[in-house]
Amino acid sequence: MTETPREASKLGQFSWALFDWANQPFFTVVTTFIFGQYFVNVMVGDPVKGQADWAFTQSTAGVIIAVLSPFLGAMADAGGRRKPYILFFQVFVALGCLALWWAYPNRPDLIGPICWAVVLATVGAEMSIVFNNAQLPSIVSPERMGRLSGFGWGLGYCGGLIALFIVLMVSRPSMFGLAVNDDRPLFGLDPATYELERLVGPASALWLAVFVIPMFLFTPDGLVPRRLSLLEAARGGFTALVGTVRKLGRYRNVLLYLLAFMLYNDGLAAIIIFGGVYAAVTFGWSTVTVGIFGIIVTVFAIPGAFLGGRLDDWMGSKRTAQFAILGVIIATLGIVSVSATGVLFVVPAAELAPARPLFGSLQERVFMAFALLLGFCMGPMQAASRTLIGRLAPPGMSGEFFGLFALSGRATAWMAPLAIGIVTTATQSNRLGVACVLFFLVLGFVLLWWVREERAQL
């Protein structure tokens, strides 16, 4: 059965985009800028081991998502409902985030359980995104998919930005006029036990619980519900998935795109997650400094996402993605060109002064310039990639193909972190470890050239 061509209401479309807003703090303050840095540098305490443990966590989640996503996407198509799956996996996100409160420092016995809590939350977030993405072609016309997708990404970045501001405000209330000559965190949070860093998990769960509600209330499922039991839907989904895999030879263009996306998306995810780790280790940044860095990067990501959505509808998803990937490649090359002693690989710089102003060294300013380029380009790259699979998927198979899209985005997600961990351990160089992501970005960029932007036929 094909999806209805009628558009959802403006409220329904906005509520769909608000899903990105609801989930983004988990990715922004937990996996990227705040909790991830705390886990590596404080809870584990060894940058090399911490980076390896964090890589293991991300790769484990990636393997689980790779196994489940295409089957569950096909199962949702067979059953005709997506919101029950979204609700189920959003509960996983909330439970995983709540568990992070117990990520106490100097407790090596808790590292394993906390890693599994992050795995649970990551699987929940990524799987629920599969089903929310699958609603896109059925709630908006094809010529407006790019704009709505870009709006969703932009709204998500706005949510991440506000979450970072809240973390900074609670951490340093005097910066916002909420305290006089007192840098103690608000609400009596204890800096000695890193209660602020641990609280970002439960706070992200609360944020999610509040802002995901409109999607459930106002966004239509898109497909007409079918009176199938869970077992019947699973059987139908499995049969459909096996059929799609067998027919992938007919969808060679889509398959090529999925391979390209698999590579360049892995590179982007790795540089986002480990770029902040590299900066914190190289420059000795505190949690507050990393938070300010995250705010600045996110500010640049927001207009990039909104502009990318308009470029998507104007010049096409493929071209928009190509320009964005090229920008990410340049930004990544620039980021790894910076070290504690120089910039652009060969230009020496003065030694980092312990009492320097915020981003006061040449190294930090050059790093920030390339990080801002990364922030501006990652929104269009992600939004256009999501829209492109919606344009390529055959009619009535968007859930299945968005599942395969998630699979391609996660099938090798363990490879980039693993490569970073292996090279970092072998060379004892965070810089060389992070440079590994260039291989994934460049190869994915090359493969995308051969993709045709046209809908596959059944």
Contacts in CASP RR format, 6 or more apart in sequence:
PFRMAT RR
TARGET T0000
AUTHOR 0000-0000-0000
METHOD contacts of the structure
MODEL  1
MTETPREASKLGQFSWALFDWANQPFFTVVTTFIFGQYFVNVMVGDPVKG
QADWAFTQSTAGVIIAVLSPFLGAMADAGGRRKPYILFFQVFVALGCLAL
WWAYPNRPDLIGPICWAVVLATVGAEMSIVFNNAQLPSIVSPERMGRLSG
FGWGLGYCGGLIALFIVLMVSRPSMFGLAVNDDRPLFGLDPATYELERLV
GPASALWLAVFVIPMFLFTPDGLVPRRLSLLEAARGGFTALVGTVRKLGR
YRNVLLYLLAFMLYNDGLAAIIIFGGVYAAVTFGWSTVTVGIFGIIVTVF
AIPGAFLGGRLDDWMGSKRTAQFAILGVIIATLGIVSVSATGVLFVVPAA
ELAPARPLFGSLQERVFMAFALLLGFCMGPMQAASRTLIGRLAPPGMSGE
FFGLFALSGRATAWMAPLAIGIVTTATQSNRLGVACVLFFLVLGFVLLWW
VREERAQL
1 80 0 8 1.000
1 223 0 8 1.000
1 224 0 8 1.000
1 226 0 8 1.000
1 396 0 8 1.000
2 395 0 8 1.000
2 396 0 8 1.000
3 137 0 8 1.000
3 138 0 8 1.000
3 222 0 8 1.000
3 223 0 8 1.000
3 395 0 8 1.000
3 396 0 8 1.000
3 398 0 8 1.000
4 138 0 8 1.000
4 222 0 8 1.000
4 223 0 8 1.000
4 224 0 8 1.000
5 141 0 8 1.000
7 13 0 8 1.000
7 139 0 8 1.000
7 140 0 8 1.000
7 141 0 8 1.000
7 144 0 8 1.000
8 16 0 8 1.000
8 139 0 8 1.000
8 140 0 8 1.000
8 219 0 8 1.000
8 220 0 8 1.000
8 222 0 8 1.000
9 218 0 8 1.000
11 214 0 8 1.000
11 218 0 8 1.000
12 139 0 8 1.000
12 214 0 8 1.000
12 218 0 8 1.000
12 219 0 8 1.000
12 220 0 8 1.000
13 139 0 8 1.000
13 140 0 8 1.000
13 148 0 8 1.000
13 219 0 8 1.000
14 214 0 8 1.000
15 214 0 8 1.000
15 215 0 8 1.000
15 217 0 8 1.000
15 218 0 8 1.000
15 219 0 8 1.000
16 132 0 8 1.000
16 135 0 8 1.000
16 136 0 8 1.000
16 139 0 8 1.000
16 148 0 8 1.000
16 152 0 8 1.000
16 215 0 8 1.000
16 219 0 8 1.000
17 148 0 8 1.000
17 151 0 8 1.000
17 152 0 8 1.000
17 155 0 8 1.000
18 155 0 8 1.000
18 211 0 8 1.000
18 212 0 8 1.000
18 214 0 8 1.000
18 215 0 8 1.000
19 132 0 8 1.000
19 152 0 8 1.000
19 212 0 8 1.000
19 215 0 8 1.000
19 219 0 8 1.000
20 152 0 8 1.000
20 153 0 8 1.000
20 154 0 8 1.000
20 155 0 8 1.000
20 156 0 8 1.000
21 152 0 8 1.000
21 155 0 8 1.000
21 156 0 8 1.000
21 158 0 8 1.000
21 159 0 8 1.000
21 211 0 8 1.000
22 207 0 8 1.000
22 208 0 8 1.000
22 210 0 8 1.000
22 211 0 8 1.000
22 212 0 8 1.000
22 215 0 8 1.000
23 93 0 8 1.000
23 125 0 8 1.000
23 128 0 8 1.000
23 129 0 8 1.000
23 156 0 8 1.000
23 208 0 8 1.000
23 212 0 8 1.000
24 156 0 8 1.000
24 157 0 8 1.000
24 159 0 8 1.000
24 160 0 8 1.000
24 163 0 8 1.000
25 159 0 8 1.000
25 160 0 8 1.000
25 163 0 8 1.000
25 200 0 8 1.000
25 203 0 8 1.000
25 204 0 8 1.000
25 207 0 8 1.000
25 208 0 8 1.000
26 93 0 8 1.000
26 97 0 8 1.000
26 121 0 8 1.000
26 125 0 8 1.000
26 201 0 8 1.000
26 204 0 8 1.000
26 208 0 8 1.000
27 125 0 8 1.000
27 160 0 8 1.000
28 159 0 8 1.000
28 160 0 8 1.000
28 161 0 8 1.000
28 163 0 8 1.000
28 164 0 8 1.000
28 294 0 8 1.000
28 298 0 8 1.000
29 35 0 8 1.000
29 160 0 8 1.000
29 163 0 8 1.000
29 164 0 8 1.000
29 167 0 8 1.000
29 200 0 8 1.000
29 201 0 8 1.000
29 203 0 8 1.000
29 204 0 8 1.000
30 36 0 8 1.000
30 97 0 8 1.000
30 100 0 8 1.000
30 118 0 8 1.000
30 121 0 8 1.000
30 200 0 8 1.000
30 201 0 8 1.000
30 204 0 8 1.000
31 58 0 8 1.000
31 118 0 8 1.000
31 122 0 8 1.000
31 273 0 8 1.000
32 272 0 8 1.000
32 273 0 8 1.000
32 276 0 8 1.000
32 294 0 8 1.000
33 164 0 8 1.000
33 276 0 8 1.000
33 290 0 8 1.000
33 291 0 8 1.000
33 293 0 8 1.000
33 294 0 8 1.000
34 164 0 8 1.000
34 167 0 8 1.000
34 197 0 8 1.000
34 200 0 8 1.000
34 287 0 8 1.000
34 290 0 8 1.000
34 291 0 8 1.000
35 100 0 8 1.000
35 103 0 8 1.000
35 197 0 8 1.000
35 198 0 8 1.000
35 200 0 8 1.000
35 201 0 8 1.000
36 54 0 8 1.000
36 277 0 8 1.000
37 276 0 8 1.000
37 277 0 8 1.000
37 280 0 8 1.000
37 287 0 8 1.000
37 290 0 8 1.000
38 103 0 8 1.000
38 194 0 8 1.000
38 197 0 8 1.000
38 198 0 8 1.000
38 287 0 8 1.000
39 50 0 8 1.000
39 53 0 8 1.000
39 54 0 8 1.000
39 103 0 8 1.000
39 114 0 8 1.000
40 47 0 8 1.000
40 50 0 8 1.000
40 51 0 8 1.000
40 53 0 8 1.000
40 54 0 8 1.000
40 277 0 8 1.000
40 280 0 8 1.000
41 47 0 8 1.000
41 50 0 8 1.000
41 280 0 8 1.000
41 281 0 8 1.000
42 105 0 8 1.000
42 194 0 8 1.000
42 197 0 8 1.000
43 103 0 8 1.000
43 104 0 8 1.000
43 105 0 8 1.000
43 107 0 8 1.000
43 110 0 8 1.000
43 111 0 8 1.000
43 114 0 8 1.000
44 50 0 8 1.000
44 53 0 8 1.000
44 111 0 8 1.000
47 277 0 8 1.000
47 281 0 8 1.000
47 430 0 8 1.000
48 424 0 8 1.000
48 425 0 8 1.000
48 428 0 8 1.000
51 274 0 8 1.000
51 277 0 8 1.000
51 420 0 8 1.000
51 421 0 8 1.000
51 424 0 8 1.000
51 430 0 8 1.000
52 421 0 8 1.000
52 424 0 8 1.000
52 425 0 8 1.000
53 111 0 8 1.000
53 115 0 8 1.000
54 273 0 8 1.000
54 277 0 8 1.000
54 417 0 8 1.000
55 417 0 8 1.000
55 418 0 8 1.000
55 420 0 8 1.000
55 421 0 8 1.000
56 115 0 8 1.000
56 417 0 8 1.000
57 115 0 8 1.000
57 118 0 8 1.000
57 119 0 8 1.000
57 122 0 8 1.000
58 122 0 8 1.000
58 269 0 8 1.000
58 273 0 8 1.000
58 413 0 8 1.000
58 414 0 8 1.000
58 417 0 8 1.000
59 413 0 8 1.000
59 414 0 8 1.000
59 415 0 8 1.000
59 417 0 8 1.000
59 418 0 8 1.000
60 115 0 8 1.000
60 119 0 8 1.000
60 414 0 8 1.000
61 118 0 8 1.000
61 119 0 8 1.000
61 122 0 8 1.000
61 123 0 8 1.000
61 126 0 8 1.000
61 410 0 8 1.000
61 413 0 8 1.000
62 122 0 8 1.000
62 123 0 8 1.000
62 126 0 8 1.000
62 410 0 8 1.000
62 413 0 8 1.000
62 414 0 8 1.000
63 410 0 8 1.000
63 414 0 8 1.000
64 119 0 8 1.000
64 123 0 8 1.000
65 122 0 8 1.000
65 123 0 8 1.000
65 126 0 8 1.000
65 127 0 8 1.000
65 406 0 8 1.000
65 407 0 8 1.000
65 410 0 8 1.000
65 413 0 8 1.000
66 407 0 8 1.000
66 410 0 8 1.000
66 411 0 8 1.000
66 413 0 8 1.000
68 123 0 8 1.000
68 127 0 8 1.000
69 126 0 8 1.000
69 127 0 8 1.000
69 130 0 8 1.000
69 403 0 8 1.000
69 404 0 8 1.000
69 406 0 8 1.000
69 407 0 8 1.000
69 410 0 8 1.000
70 241 0 8 1.000
70 244 0 8 1.000
70 400 0 8 1.000
70 403 0 8 1.000
70 404 0 8 1.000
70 406 0 8 1.000
70 407 0 8 1.000
71 237 0 8 1.000
71 238 0 8 1.000
71 241 0 8 1.000
72 85 0 8 1.000
72 127 0 8 1.000
72 130 0 8 1.000
72 131 0 8 1.000
72 403 0 8 1.000
73 85 0 8 1.000
73 130 0 8 1.000
73 131 0 8 1.000
73 134 0 8 1.000
73 237 0 8 1.000
73 399 0 8 1.000
73 400 0 8 1.000
73 402 0 8 1.000
73 403 0 8 1.000
74 236 0 8 1.000
74 237 0 8 1.000
74 238 0 8 1.000
74 240 0 8 1.000
74 241 0 8 1.000
74 244 0 8 1.000
74 399 0 8 1.000
74 400 0 8 1.000
74 403 0 8 1.000
75 85 0 8 1.000
75 233 0 8 1.000
75 234 0 8 1.000
75 236 0 8 1.000
75 237 0 8 1.000
75 238 0 8 1.000
76 82 0 8 1.000
76 85 0 8 1.000
76 131 0 8 1.000
76 134 0 8 1.000
76 233 0 8 1.000
76 399 0 8 1.000
77 134 0 8 1.000
77 223 0 8 1.000
77 237 0 8 1.000
77 240 0 8 1.000
77 396 0 8 1.000
77 397 0 8 1.000
77 398 0 8 1.000
77 399 0 8 1.000
77 400 0 8 1.000
78 226 0 8 1.000
78 228 0 8 1.000
78 232 0 8 1.000
78 233 0 8 1.000
78 236 0 8 1.000
78 237 0 8 1.000
78 239 0 8 1.000
78 240 0 8 1.000
79 223 0 8 1.000
79 225 0 8 1.000
79 226 0 8 1.000
79 228 0 8 1.000
79 232 0 8 1.000
79 233 0 8 1.000
79 236 0 8 1.000
79 237 0 8 1.000
80 221 0 8 1.000
80 223 0 8 1.000
80 224 0 8 1.000
80 225 0 8 1.000
80 226 0 8 1.000
80 228 0 8 1.000
80 233 0 8 1.000
81 221 0 8 1.000
81 223 0 8 1.000
81 225 0 8 1.000
82 131 0 8 1.000
82 132 0 8 1.000
82 134 0 8 1.000
82 135 0 8 1.000
82 221 0 8 1.000
82 222 0 8 1.000
82 223 0 8 1.000
82 399 0 8 1.000
83 131 0 8 1.000
83 216 0 8 1.000
83 221 0 8 1.000
85 127 0 8 1.000
85 128 0 8 1.000
85 131 0 8 1.000
86 128 0 8 1.000
86 131 0 8 1.000
86 132 0 8 1.000
86 215 0 8 1.000
86 216 0 8 1.000
87 216 0 8 1.000
89 123 0 8 1.000
89 124 0 8 1.000
89 125 0 8 1.000
89 127 0 8 1.000
89 128 0 8 1.000
89 131 0 8 1.000
90 124 0 8 1.000
90 128 0 8 1.000
90 208 0 8 1.000
90 212 0 8 1.000
92 120 0 8 1.000
92 121 0 8 1.000
92 123 0 8 1.000
92 124 0 8 1.000
92 125 0 8 1.000
92 127 0 8 1.000
93 121 0 8 1.000
93 124 0 8 1.000
93 125 0 8 1.000
93 128 0 8 1.000
93 205 0 8 1.000
93 208 0 8 1.000
94 205 0 8 1.000
94 208 0 8 1.000
94 209 0 8 1.000
95 117 0 8 1.000
95 120 0 8 1.000
95 121 0 8 1.000
95 205 0 8 1.000
96 117 0 8 1.000
96 118 0 8 1.000
96 120 0 8 1.000
96 121 0 8 1.000
96 201 0 8 1.000
96 205 0 8 1.000
97 117 0 8 1.000
97 121 0 8 1.000
97 201 0 8 1.000
97 202 0 8 1.000
97 204 0 8 1.000
97 205 0 8 1.000
97 208 0 8 1.000
98 201 0 8 1.000
98 202 0 8 1.000
98 205 0 8 1.000
99 113 0 8 1.000
99 114 0 8 1.000
99 117 0 8 1.000
99 120 0 8 1.000
100 114 0 8 1.000
100 117 0 8 1.000
100 118 0 8 1.000
100 198 0 8 1.000
100 200 0 8 1.000
100 201 0 8 1.000
100 202 0 8 1.000
101 198 0 8 1.000
101 199 0 8 1.000
101 201 0 8 1.000
101 202 0 8 1.000
102 110 0 8 1.000
102 113 0 8 1.000
102 114 0 8 1.000
102 198 0 8 1.000
103 110 0 8 1.000
103 114 0 8 1.000
103 197 0 8 1.000
103 198 0 8 1.000
104 110 0 8 1.000
104 193 0 8 1.000
104 198 0 8 1.000
105 193 0 8 1.000
105 194 0 8 1.000
126 406 0 8 1.000
126 410 0 8 1.000
127 406 0 8 1.000
129 406 0 8 1.000
130 399 0 8 1.000
130 402 0 8 1.000
130 403 0 8 1.000
130 405 0 8 1.000
130 406 0 8 1.000
131 399 0 8 1.000
131 402 0 8 1.000
132 215 0 8 1.000
133 386 0 8 1.000
133 402 0 8 1.000
133 405 0 8 1.000
133 406 0 8 1.000
134 398 0 8 1.000
134 399 0 8 1.000
134 402 0 8 1.000
134 403 0 8 1.000
135 219 0 8 1.000
135 220 0 8 1.000
135 221 0 8 1.000
135 222 0 8 1.000
136 145 0 8 1.000
136 148 0 8 1.000
136 149 0 8 1.000
136 386 0 8 1.000
136 387 0 8 1.000
136 390 0 8 1.000
136 398 0 8 1.000
137 145 0 8 1.000
137 390 0 8 1.000
137 393 0 8 1.000
137 398 0 8 1.000
138 220 0 8 1.000
138 222 0 8 1.000
138 223 0 8 1.000
138 398 0 8 1.000
139 148 0 8 1.000
139 219 0 8 1.000
139 220 0 8 1.000
139 222 0 8 1.000
140 148 0 8 1.000
142 391 0 8 1.000
143 313 0 8 1.000
144 313 0 8 1.000
145 312 0 8 1.000
145 313 0 8 1.000
145 387 0 8 1.000
145 390 0 8 1.000
145 391 0 8 1.000
146 309 0 8 1.000
146 312 0 8 1.000
146 313 0 8 1.000
146 317 0 8 1.000
146 383 0 8 1.000
146 384 0 8 1.000
146 387 0 8 1.000
147 309 0 8 1.000
147 310 0 8 1.000
147 312 0 8 1.000
147 313 0 8 1.000
149 309 0 8 1.000
149 312 0 8 1.000
149 383 0 8 1.000
149 384 0 8 1.000
149 386 0 8 1.000
149 387 0 8 1.000
150 305 0 8 1.000
150 306 0 8 1.000
150 308 0 8 1.000
150 309 0 8 1.000
150 312 0 8 1.000
150 379 0 8 1.000
150 380 0 8 1.000
150 383 0 8 1.000
150 387 0 8 1.000
151 305 0 8 1.000
151 306 0 8 1.000
151 309 0 8 1.000
152 305 0 8 1.000
152 383 0 8 1.000
153 305 0 8 1.000
153 379 0 8 1.000
153 382 0 8 1.000
153 383 0 8 1.000
153 386 0 8 1.000
154 301 0 8 1.000
154 302 0 8 1.000
154 304 0 8 1.000
154 305 0 8 1.000
154 306 0 8 1.000
154 379 0 8 1.000
154 383 0 8 1.000
156 305 0 8 1.000
157 298 0 8 1.000
157 301 0 8 1.000
157 302 0 8 1.000
157 305 0 8 1.000
157 379 0 8 1.000
158 302 0 8 1.000
160 298 0 8 1.000
161 295 0 8 1.000
161 298 0 8 1.000
161 299 0 8 1.000
161 302 0 8 1.000
163 203 0 8 1.000
163 204 0 8 1.000
163 207 0 8 1.000
164 291 0 8 1.000
164 294 0 8 1.000
164 295 0 8 1.000
164 298 0 8 1.000
165 295 0 8 1.000
166 203 0 8 1.000
167 196 0 8 1.000
167 200 0 8 1.000
167 291 0 8 1.000
168 175 0 8 1.000
168 288 0 8 1.000
168 291 0 8 1.000
168 292 0 8 1.000
168 295 0 8 1.000
169 175 0 8 1.000
169 176 0 8 1.000
169 178 0 8 1.000
169 186 0 8 1.000
170 185 0 8 1.000
170 186 0 8 1.000
170 187 0 8 1.000
170 189 0 8 1.000
170 196 0 8 1.000
171 185 0 8 1.000
171 196 0 8 1.000
171 287 0 8 1.000
171 288 0 8 1.000
172 183 0 8 1.000
172 288 0 8 1.000
173 179 0 8 1.000
173 182 0 8 1.000
173 183 0 8 1.000
173 184 0 8 1.000
173 185 0 8 1.000
173 186 0 8 1.000
174 180 0 8 1.000
174 181 0 8 1.000
174 182 0 8 1.000
174 183 0 8 1.000
178 186 0 8 1.000
179 186 0 8 1.000
184 191 0 8 1.000
185 191 0 8 1.000
185 195 0 8 1.000
185 196 0 8 1.000
189 195 0 8 1.000
189 196 0 8 1.000
189 199 0 8 1.000
196 287 0 8 1.000
197 287 0 8 1.000
226 233 0 8 1.000
228 236 0 8 1.000
237 400 0 8 1.000
240 397 0 8 1.000
240 400 0 8 1.000
241 400 0 8 1.000
244 251 0 8 1.000
244 397 0 8 1.000
244 400 0 8 1.000
244 401 0 8 1.000
244 404 0 8 1.000
248 254 0 8 1.000
248 255 0 8 1.000
249 255 0 8 1.000
250 456 0 8 1.000
251 394 0 8 1.000
251 456 0 8 1.000
253 392 0 8 1.000
253 451 0 8 1.000
253 452 0 8 1.000
253 454 0 8 1.000
253 456 0 8 1.000
254 389 0 8 1.000
254 392 0 8 1.000
254 393 0 8 1.000
254 401 0 8 1.000
254 456 0 8 1.000
256 447 0 8 1.000
256 450 0 8 1.000
256 451 0 8 1.000
257 388 0 8 1.000
257 389 0 8 1.000
257 392 0 8 1.000
257 448 0 8 1.000
257 451 0 8 1.000
258 389 0 8 1.000
258 404 0 8 1.000
258 405 0 8 1.000
258 407 0 8 1.000
258 408 0 8 1.000
259 408 0 8 1.000
259 444 0 8 1.000
259 447 0 8 1.000
260 444 0 8 1.000
260 445 0 8 1.000
260 447 0 8 1.000
260 448 0 8 1.000
260 451 0 8 1.000
261 385 0 8 1.000
261 389 0 8 1.000
261 405 0 8 1.000
261 408 0 8 1.000
261 409 0 8 1.000
261 444 0 8 1.000
261 448 0 8 1.000
262 408 0 8 1.000
262 409 0 8 1.000
262 411 0 8 1.000
262 412 0 8 1.000
262 444 0 8 1.000
263 412 0 8 1.000
263 440 0 8 1.000
263 441 0 8 1.000
263 443 0 8 1.000
263 444 0 8 1.000
263 447 0 8 1.000
264 325 0 8 1.000
264 328 0 8 1.000
264 381 0 8 1.000
264 440 0 8 1.000
264 441 0 8 1.000
264 443 0 8 1.000
264 444 0 8 1.000
264 445 0 8 1.000
264 448 0 8 1.000
265 382 0 8 1.000
265 385 0 8 1.000
265 408 0 8 1.000
265 409 0 8 1.000
266 409 0 8 1.000
266 412 0 8 1.000
266 413 0 8 1.000
266 415 0 8 1.000
266 416 0 8 1.000
266 437 0 8 1.000
266 440 0 8 1.000
267 332 0 8 1.000
267 416 0 8 1.000
267 437 0 8 1.000
267 440 0 8 1.000
267 441 0 8 1.000
268 328 0 8 1.000
268 378 0 8 1.000
268 381 0 8 1.000
268 382 0 8 1.000
268 437 0 8 1.000
268 441 0 8 1.000
269 413 0 8 1.000
269 416 0 8 1.000
270 416 0 8 1.000
270 417 0 8 1.000
270 420 0 8 1.000
270 434 0 8 1.000
270 436 0 8 1.000
270 437 0 8 1.000
270 440 0 8 1.000
271 328 0 8 1.000
271 331 0 8 1.000
271 332 0 8 1.000
271 335 0 8 1.000
271 374 0 8 1.000
271 434 0 8 1.000
271 437 0 8 1.000
271 441 0 8 1.000
272 374 0 8 1.000
272 378 0 8 1.000
273 417 0 8 1.000
274 417 0 8 1.000
274 420 0 8 1.000
274 434 0 8 1.000
274 437 0 8 1.000
275 335 0 8 1.000
275 371 0 8 1.000
275 434 0 8 1.000
276 290 0 8 1.000
276 293 0 8 1.000
277 430 0 8 1.000
278 335 0 8 1.000
278 336 0 8 1.000
278 430 0 8 1.000
278 431 0 8 1.000
278 434 0 8 1.000
279 285 0 8 1.000
279 290 0 8 1.000
279 293 0 8 1.000
279 367 0 8 1.000
279 371 0 8 1.000
280 290 0 8 1.000
281 430 0 8 1.000
282 338 0 8 1.000
282 339 0 8 1.000
282 340 0 8 1.000
282 363 0 8 1.000
282 367 0 8 1.000
282 430 0 8 1.000
282 431 0 8 1.000
283 289 0 8 1.000
283 340 0 8 1.000
283 352 0 8 1.000
283 361 0 8 1.000
283 363 0 8 1.000
283 364 0 8 1.000
283 367 0 8 1.000
285 293 0 8 1.000
289 358 0 8 1.000
292 358 0 8 1.000
293 359 0 8 1.000
293 368 0 8 1.000
293 371 0 8 1.000
296 368 0 8 1.000
296 371 0 8 1.000
296 372 0 8 1.000
297 371 0 8 1.000
297 372 0 8 1.000
297 374 0 8 1.000
297 375 0 8 1.000
298 375 0 8 1.000
300 372 0 8 1.000
300 375 0 8 1.000
300 376 0 8 1.000
301 375 0 8 1.000
301 376 0 8 1.000
301 378 0 8 1.000
301 379 0 8 1.000
303 376 0 8 1.000
304 375 0 8 1.000
304 376 0 8 1.000
304 377 0 8 1.000
304 379 0 8 1.000
304 380 0 8 1.000
305 379 0 8 1.000
305 380 0 8 1.000
305 382 0 8 1.000
305 383 0 8 1.000
307 380 0 8 1.000
308 320 0 8 1.000
308 324 0 8 1.000
308 379 0 8 1.000
308 380 0 8 1.000
308 383 0 8 1.000
308 384 0 8 1.000
309 320 0 8 1.000
309 380 0 8 1.000
309 383 0 8 1.000
309 384 0 8 1.000
309 387 0 8 1.000
311 319 0 8 1.000
311 320 0 8 1.000
311 323 0 8 1.000
311 380 0 8 1.000
311 384 0 8 1.000
312 320 0 8 1.000
312 380 0 8 1.000
312 383 0 8 1.000
312 384 0 8 1.000
312 387 0 8 1.000
316 384 0 8 1.000
316 453 0 8 1.000
317 384 0 8 1.000
317 385 0 8 1.000
317 387 0 8 1.000
317 388 0 8 1.000
317 391 0 8 1.000
317 453 0 8 1.000
318 384 0 8 1.000
318 388 0 8 1.000
318 448 0 8 1.000
318 451 0 8 1.000
318 453 0 8 1.000
320 380 0 8 1.000
320 384 0 8 1.000
321 380 0 8 1.000
321 381 0 8 1.000
321 384 0 8 1.000
321 385 0 8 1.000
321 388 0 8 1.000
321 448 0 8 1.000
322 445 0 8 1.000
322 448 0 8 1.000
322 449 0 8 1.000
323 377 0 8 1.000
323 380 0 8 1.000
324 377 0 8 1.000
324 378 0 8 1.000
324 379 0 8 1.000
324 380 0 8 1.000
324 381 0 8 1.000
324 384 0 8 1.000
325 377 0 8 1.000
325 381 0 8 1.000
325 441 0 8 1.000
325 444 0 8 1.000
325 445 0 8 1.000
325 448 0 8 1.000
326 445 0 8 1.000
327 373 0 8 1.000
327 374 0 8 1.000
327 377 0 8 1.000
328 374 0 8 1.000
328 377 0 8 1.000
328 378 0 8 1.000
328 381 0 8 1.000
328 441 0 8 1.000
329 438 0 8 1.000
329 441 0 8 1.000
329 442 0 8 1.000
329 445 0 8 1.000
330 370 0 8 1.000
330 373 0 8 1.000
331 370 0 8 1.000
331 371 0 8 1.000
331 373 0 8 1.000
331 374 0 8 1.000
331 375 0 8 1.000
331 377 0 8 1.000
332 370 0 8 1.000
332 374 0 8 1.000
332 437 0 8 1.000
332 438 0 8 1.000
332 441 0 8 1.000
333 370 0 8 1.000
333 438 0 8 1.000
334 344 0 8 1.000
334 366 0 8 1.000
334 370 0 8 1.000
335 367 0 8 1.000
335 370 0 8 1.000
335 371 0 8 1.000
335 374 0 8 1.000
335 434 0 8 1.000
336 431 0 8 1.000
336 434 0 8 1.000
336 435 0 8 1.000
336 438 0 8 1.000
337 343 0 8 1.000
337 344 0 8 1.000
337 345 0 8 1.000
337 366 0 8 1.000
337 370 0 8 1.000
338 344 0 8 1.000
338 363 0 8 1.000
338 366 0 8 1.000
338 367 0 8 1.000
338 370 0 8 1.000
339 363 0 8 1.000
339 431 0 8 1.000
340 352 0 8 1.000
340 363 0 8 1.000
341 348 0 8 1.000
341 349 0 8 1.000
341 351 0 8 1.000
341 363 0 8 1.000
342 348 0 8 1.000
342 349 0 8 1.000
342 362 0 8 1.000
342 363 0 8 1.000
343 349 0 8 1.000
343 362 0 8 1.000
343 363 0 8 1.000
343 366 0 8 1.000
343 367 0 8 1.000
344 366 0 8 1.000
349 361 0 8 1.000
349 362 0 8 1.000
349 363 0 8 1.000
350 361 0 8 1.000
350 362 0 8 1.000
352 361 0 8 1.000
352 363 0 8 1.000
353 361 0 8 1.000
359 365 0 8 1.000
359 368 0 8 1.000
386 405 0 8 1.000
388 451 0 8 1.000
388 453 0 8 1.000
389 401 0 8 1.000
389 402 0 8 1.000
389 405 0 8 1.000
390 398 0 8 1.000
390 401 0 8 1.000
390 402 0 8 1.000
391 453 0 8 1.000
391 454 0 8 1.000
391 455 0 8 1.000
392 401 0 8 1.000
392 453 0 8 1.000
392 454 0 8 1.000
392 455 0 8 1.000
392 456 0 8 1.000
393 399 0 8 1.000
393 400 0 8 1.000
393 401 0 8 1.000
393 402 0 8 1.000
393 455 0 8 1.000
393 456 0 8 1.000
394 401 0 8 1.000
394 455 0 8 1.000
394 456 0 8 1.000
394 457 0 8 1.000
394 458 0 8 1.000
395 455 0 8 1.000
395 458 0 8 1.000
397 458 0 8 1.000
412 440 0 8 1.000
415 440 0 8 1.000
416 436 0 8 1.000
416 437 0 8 1.000
416 440 0 8 1.000
419 433 0 8 1.000
419 436 0 8 1.000
419 439 0 8 1.000
420 433 0 8 1.000
420 434 0 8 1.000
420 436 0 8 1.000
420 437 0 8 1.000
421 433 0 8 1.000
423 429 0 8 1.000
423 432 0 8 1.000
423 433 0 8 1.000
423 435 0 8 1.000
423 436 0 8 1.000
424 430 0 8 1.000
424 432 0 8 1.000
424 433 0 8 1.000
427 433 0 8 1.000
END
